[in-house]
């Protein structure tokens, strides 16, 4: 029996452990505040997000997929024009342009939130 059988339960156990610690510490913190007589309104977010989450998600996903497509195109051009090996050209440009597109998506999201 190899280590591949152990990896998946270990990953799931770590995810469960982090979630459990988050929930239990949040519960303990809330109980301590209630015992001290704090108002229950501090547990709820008073600021409503003006921009729906789906708009931000669609915007970032669209910019990312455009960046990945552009990275594939530039990688192919570098492979055919400069003779760069495929193993270097494609992953390098895909990750570089994908990262740039995520950075661009961040600023577009920031503008969208400020506008509304």
C-alpha positions as CSV (number, residue, x, y, z in Angstrom):
1,X,0.0,0.0,0.0
2,X,1.6,3.2,-1.2
3,X,1.5,6.7,0.1
4,X,-1.1,7.7,-2.4
5,X,-3.7,6.1,-0.2
6,X,-2.7,8.3,2.8
7,X,-2.5,11.6,1.0
8,X,-6.2,12.2,0.3
9,X,-7.4,11.4,3.9
10,X,-4.6,13.6,5.2
11,X,-5.7,16.6,3.0
12,X,-9.3,16.1,4.0
13,X,-8.4,15.9,7.6
14,X,-6.4,19.1,7.5
15,X,-9.3,20.9,5.8
16,X,-11.7,19.6,8.4
17,X,-9.4,20.6,11.2
18,X,-9.0,24.1,9.9
19,X,-12.8,24.5,9.5
20,X,-13.4,23.0,13.0
21,X,-10.9,25.4,14.6
22,X,-12.5,28.4,12.8
23,X,-16.0,27.5,13.9
24,X,-15.1,26.6,17.5
25,X,-13.0,29.7,18.1
26,X,-15.7,31.9,16.6
27,X,-18.2,30.3,18.9
28,X,-16.0,30.8,22.0
29,X,-15.3,34.4,21.1
30,X,-19.0,35.1,20.7
31,X,-19.9,33.4,24.0
32,X,-17.3,35.5,25.8
33,X,-18.6,38.7,24.3
34,X,-22.2,37.8,25.2
35,X,-21.1,37.0,28.8
36,X,-19.6,40.5,29.0
37,X,-22.9,42.0,27.8
38,X,-21.8,43.1,24.3
39,X,-24.5,43.9,21.8
40,X,-25.4,41.1,19.4
41,X,-25.3,43.5,16.4
42,X,-21.5,43.3,16.3
43,X,-21.7,39.7,15.0
44,X,-23.4,40.9,11.8
45,X,-21.8,42.8,9.0
46,X,-23.5,46.2,9.0
47,X,-22.0,47.3,5.6
48,X,-23.9,45.8,2.7
49,X,-21.8,45.0,-0.3
50,X,-23.1,47.1,-3.2
51,X,-21.5,45.0,-5.8
52,X,-22.9,41.5,-6.1
53,X,-20.4,38.7,-5.7
54,X,-21.3,37.1,-9.1
55,X,-20.3,40.3,-10.9
56,X,-16.8,40.3,-9.3
57,X,-16.4,36.5,-10.0
58,X,-17.5,36.8,-13.6
59,X,-15.2,39.8,-14.2
60,X,-12.2,38.1,-12.7
61,X,-12.9,34.8,-14.5
62,X,-13.3,36.5,-17.8
63,X,-10.1,38.5,-17.5
64,X,-8.3,35.3,-16.4
65,X,-9.5,33.2,-19.3
66,X,-8.5,36.0,-21.7
67,X,-5.1,36.1,-20.1
68,X,-4.7,32.3,-20.4
69,X,-5.7,32.5,-24.1
70,X,-3.3,35.3,-24.7
71,X,-0.6,33.3,-22.9
72,X,-1.1,30.3,-25.2
73,X,-1.0,32.5,-28.2
74,X,2.2,34.3,-27.2
75,X,3.7,30.9,-26.1
76,X,3.0,29.5,-29.6
77,X,4.5,32.6,-31.2
78,X,7.7,32.3,-29.1
79,X,7.9,28.6,-30.0
80,X,7.6,29.1,-33.7
81,X,9.5,32.4,-34.0
82,X,12.3,32.1,-31.6
83,X,12.6,28.3,-31.5
84,X,12.0,28.1,-27.8
85,X,11.1,24.6,-26.5
86,X,7.4,24.0,-25.9
87,X,8.1,22.9,-22.3
88,X,9.4,26.4,-21.6
89,X,7.4,28.7,-23.8
90,X,3.8,27.6,-23.0
91,X,3.8,27.2,-19.2
92,X,6.0,30.3,-18.8
93,X,3.8,32.6,-20.8
94,X,0.5,31.1,-19.6
95,X,1.5,31.7,-16.0
96,X,3.0,35.1,-16.6
97,X,0.0,36.5,-18.6
98,X,-2.5,34.7,-16.3
99,X,-0.9,36.5,-13.3
100,X,-0.9,39.8,-15.1
101,X,-4.6,39.3,-16.0
102,X,-5.4,38.5,-12.4
103,X,-3.6,41.7,-11.3
104,X,-5.6,43.6,-13.9
105,X,-8.9,42.0,-12.7
106,X,-8.1,43.1,-9.2
107,X,-7.9,46.7,-10.3
108,X,-11.0,46.4,-12.5
109,X,-12.9,45.0,-9.5
110,X,-11.6,47.8,-7.3
111,X,-13.0,50.3,-9.9
112,X,-16.3,48.5,-10.0
113,X,-16.7,48.6,-6.2
114,X,-15.7,52.2,-6.0
115,X,-18.1,53.2,-8.8
116,X,-21.2,51.7,-7.1
